[in-house]
Amino acid sequence: MKAWYLLYCKPRSEVRAQQHLTMQQLETYLPMLRMEKKEKGLLVVKKQPLFPNYLFIKFDPTITSVRQLHSTRGVARLVNCREELSAIDERLISHLKYREMNEPIVVPKALANGDKVKFTDGPFADLEGVFQEQCGDKRCRILFNFLGQMQSLIVDKTSLISAVCA
């Protein structure tokens, strides 16, 4: 019987996985969040995954094999509990779809001195730090614990998110 399941995708490959699964006639859902960002001095609305690296898929495990899913481009693995597939309640998917259609645009607040931040990419991806100060329009100084010592680093603001939202 068809049910919703959760796939873990390779980093920043949710859309690729969704495209390849759709070509296999499988129903997918990638909840998106609309964010207002500044690019080249202009405010633009961008969509980004609500759950980075995760994608919902609806399929019948008796018809579509897990092996087929794992060999799909962009897919890392099917999320399950132990060796059994864990179906996701249809109401959760319906609720996420409803909220996605009716949610306002999220405007990220400006970072202030002492705010906790998380690196989203680069060599420090997934490490947390503390925002210290703004260094021009596009860069800022971050303080973080690295190899047991507090380090100060100037980084591009686009490689950070508030750790409260992460």
N, C-alpha and C positions, 0 to 999 in steps of 0.2 A: 504494500500500500504506500502511495506517495506521502511523504512528510518532509518538513523542513529540517535541514541539518546545517551545521556550521563548518565552513572551510577556513583553514589558516593558509594564507597566501604568502608567497615570497615577498620580501620588502618592496613596497610601492608597486606591486603587481596585481592589485585587486581588479583594476579595469581590464587588464590583459586576460586574467583568468576568467572574468565575466564574459568577455568576447568569445573566448575559445569554448567555454561551456555552452554559450548560446548557440554556437555553430553545431554543437552536438545535440541540439533541441532539448536542452535542460533549462528549467526555469531558475533564475537567479535573482537575488535582490541585494543591492549594495546601498545601504542607507547613506545619504549624503547630507552634509551640513554646509549651509551657505555662509561664507565668511567675507567680510568687507576688508580688503587689504589695499595698501597704498603701493602702486607700481609706477615708477617713473613720474612721481609727483601727482598721479591721478588715483582717485578712489575707484576700485573695481570690485565687483562681487565675484568671488571664486567659490567653486564647490570642492569640498574635500571629504573623504570618507569619515563617517561618524565613528567607526571602529576601524582604525588603520590596521591593515593586514588581514582583515576578516571579511568574509563574504557568505551570505546565506544561499543555500541551494535546496531546491525541492526536487526530490527524485524517489524512485522506488528501488530499494537495495536489491530486490529480487530480479530486477530488469537491468539496472545499471550497476556495474561492479565498482567497488571502491578502488580497485586497481586502475580502472579507466579514469577515475577522477584524479588519482595521484599522478598519472602520467600526462595530465593536461598542463599546458604551458601556464605558468604563473601560480599554480597550486602547489603548496608544500605538503599539506596533509589534511585529512578529515579530522575534526575535533570530536573525540569520543571519550566515554568513561570506560576505562579498562579496555576490554575487547569487544564491548557491545556498542552499537550505534545509539546515540542519544538524540531522539527527535526533539524538535523545538515546537512549542505550542503555537498553533496557527494564530492565536490571539495576539501574541507578542509581535509577530510580523505585521499583522494588521494595524496594531497600535503604532509601530515604528513608521509605517507608510503614512498613516494619518498625521502623525506629528511632523513628518518631513514635509508634507504638503501644506501644513498650517503654521509652521514655525517661522518666526521672524528672522531676519538676517542678524547674525551674531557679529557685533563690533568688538574686537579685542581691545581691552583697556590698556592704556599706556603703562609700561612697567615703571615701578617706583623703587627707590633705593631700599634694599632689604628683601624684595620680592624673590621667592623661590622660582627658579626657571629650570627647564629641561632642554638639553640639546636634542634636536630632531635629526640631524645628519652630521656627516663629517666624522673625524676620528674620535670625537667625544660623544657620539650618538648614544642616547639613553642615560647619560650621566646628568646628575642634577647639580645646580650651583645657585649662587645668590647674585642678583643683579646689583651692581655697584653704582654705575653712572653711564650716562649717555656720552658717546664720543662721536659727535657729528650726527648727520641724519640717518645713516645706515649702520653704524657700528656702535657697540657698547662694551663696557668692561664688566666681566663676570669673575666672581671669586668662587673657586671650587676646590674640593679636597681631592688631590691626585697623588697617589703613592705616599699617603700619610702626611702630606704637607699641603698647606693652603697655597693655591696658585692663583695669580691674577692673569686674566687673558682677555684680549680685545677680539671680539668676534662680530660677524655679520648678524644683525638682529633677526634676519629671516631664518636663521638656523636655530632659533629658540622659541619655546612656547612657555607660557606660565605653567608651573608645576601644579598649580591648583586645578587647572583644566585638564591636565594630562591624565 
